[in-house]
Amino acid sequence: MRNILIIEDDKILNKGVAFALKKEGYNVISAYTKQEGKTAIDNNEIDFLLLDITLPDGSGLDLCKEIKTKIKEKKKCNKKT
């Protein structure tokens, strides 16, 4: 099953999108802040991310950059082993 992470601080929007995706058979993880999103990413294998760019504790764009950097670092480590 595909894991989708929604990072959206609007609780109604987050729950509505999560409901629709679950109805289609996806496993959905919801986060409402940048920090909750980072924790979810660290603790789960995420296949797809829906990310709000204006979060109460930081920029979604900055989080996107952090995620991309982390992925690049993992790929470098995997190539070395």
C-alpha positions in Angstrom: 0.0 0.0 0.0 1.3 3.5 -0.9 2.0 5.9 2.0 0.9 9.5 1.5 2.0 12.2 3.9 -0.2 15.3 4.1 1.5 18.3 5.8 -1.3 20.9 6.0 -2.1 23.1 9.0 -5.8 23.6 8.0 -7.3 20.7 9.9 -10.5 20.6 7.8 -8.6 20.6 4.5 -6.1 18.0 5.8 -8.9 15.7 7.0 -10.9 16.1 3.8 -8.0 15.2 1.6 -7.0 12.3 3.9 -10.6 11.0 3.8 -10.7 11.1 0.0 -7.3 9.4 -0.4 -8.2 6.7 2.2 -11.4 6.0 0.3 -9.2 5.3 -2.8 -7.1 2.8 -0.8 -4.1 4.8 0.2 -2.5 4.8 3.7 -2.5 8.4 4.8 -0.4 10.0 7.5 -1.4 13.5 8.5 0.8 16.2 10.0 -0.2 19.8 10.9 3.2 21.4 11.4 6.6 21.4 9.9 8.0 19.5 12.9 5.2 16.9 12.9 6.0 16.4 9.2 9.7 15.9 9.8 8.9 13.4 12.5 6.5 11.5 10.2 9.2 11.4 7.4 11.8 10.1 9.9 9.5 7.4 11.2 7.7 6.2 8.0 8.5 5.3 4.4 6.7 8.0 2.4 5.8 7.4 -1.2 4.1 10.8 -1.9 4.0 14.1 -0.1 1.3 16.8 -0.2 2.9 19.9 1.4 1.5 23.3 2.4 4.0 26.1 1.8 2.8 28.2 4.8 3.0 26.2 8.0 2.7 27.7 11.5 6.2 26.7 12.5 8.1 27.4 9.2 8.1 27.3 5.5 7.0 24.3 3.5 9.4 25.3 0.8 12.3 25.1 3.3 11.1 21.7 4.4 11.0 20.6 0.8 14.6 21.6 0.4 15.6 19.8 3.6 13.9 16.6 2.3 15.6 16.8 -1.1 19.0 17.2 0.6 18.3 14.3 2.9 17.3 12.1 -0.1 20.5 13.1 -2.0 22.6 12.2 1.1 21.0 8.8 1.4 21.6 8.1 -2.3 25.3 9.0 -1.8 25.6 6.7 1.2 23.9 3.8 -0.7 26.3 4.2 -3.7 29.3 3.9 -1.3 28.1 0.6 0.3 
